[in-house]
């Protein structure tokens, strides 16, 4: 079969990224322009500024990607773009950009769900095995999904309040850590021990998650200690929070592996870059004799290569979008 | 054939014009604002599958998202087809459409007024402003301000074609209005 090259675009948050992916699994070229330093000044992503920076940079990111690949847009077979979920203004820049490419080069347009992109990051230089349990963990999502086949999803459980990444960021702010909070908590936790007693999130036997109680627990603890005039050991608090947050995931994954007897596990989303979490999830998988697929670090955070990987099955099915495609801030995968 | 694109406010305006700056085809989709669903299909309808030889885009000020989408589309056409891109501001569009000596032109969004100051040759003589209601009333007390202007697209196109072209990478919106974090 002829090789399929997909030019893919990701602008759902604060990274302007374009990639060329071959047959849904080989990255020919990938450019990720992160705006993190700009948003760090404001303590978090400012949506309007994110959108502005996408427009400023997007043609240059394309130029750089093509140069790296030594290819032209006309050498590609399709244009794929993240259309949802994410920051609406940011998504729209990528979507309009993709439509012009599709029009000018007469290439089919493929719309990709950002979360499905995170799952398919596991397909890069790798293969996915079905059925599998996919744990999507990011700043906006905490979901446990059963995948029966390519693009065949079944929701088992999801967060009832905050997403895990959101909880990391909020707790980071309470402890006084800079943006991005998640990686900074992970770093600080290495210097501490989980000595603080914090609420256990949701210890029922559903597959759902909850993080607001844990987050409030940290806030209350900090306030109480302050009132008593006690100094907080920030490293110990970071380690305690991280442990409880990750325990919530491993407990539900443990339950799902026992009940479903599925032997493949996929981790996806920005929080999957957390090394402590990777280690804990790995030991649960080992306990059940399940195979764990983890994307390489570079494909864990937002990037266009995963969008190209997720677009490939849609390309084969000729599941194409038209020029009236709109972006959406929210979208479910099942 | 050349493309003129204006998505800076309530309407989507897509015009095809010839080498004499004469309008060949015009589509106006009213009250769809920045609606992504309509912009590219309207451009496709006007271009009929052909490629433009140059692009003019109204790069603001106006609706942040609307302006951004028009600019993103224009710079992408410019870069991919290696064709000239020119920008014209929404306030220049108003100024060019009227004949007067010194012209103060304005249009309002829900919260305030964009104001531009031009001489009779449509040269900008003072930086664009975004005024709140009382500031705008003060301006009206001392100056003649043109609002509700009938837009003359052929005049705007001739004016814009007389401007320098911009490297597509450098084509960017004019926002003017401050956002929360800038205040």
Interface residues (C-beta under 8 A of the other chain):
Chain A: X42 X46 X48 X49 X51 X52 X54 X55 X56 X58 X59 X60 X62 X63 X73 X89 X92 X93 X95 X96 X97 X99 X100 X101 X103 X104 X105 X322 X323 X324 X325 X326 X327
Chain B: X34 X35 X36 X37 X38 X39 X40 X41 X43 X44 X51 X64 X65 X68 X69 X71 X72 X73 X75 X76 X77 X79 X80 X81 X168 X169 X172 X173 X175 X179 X181
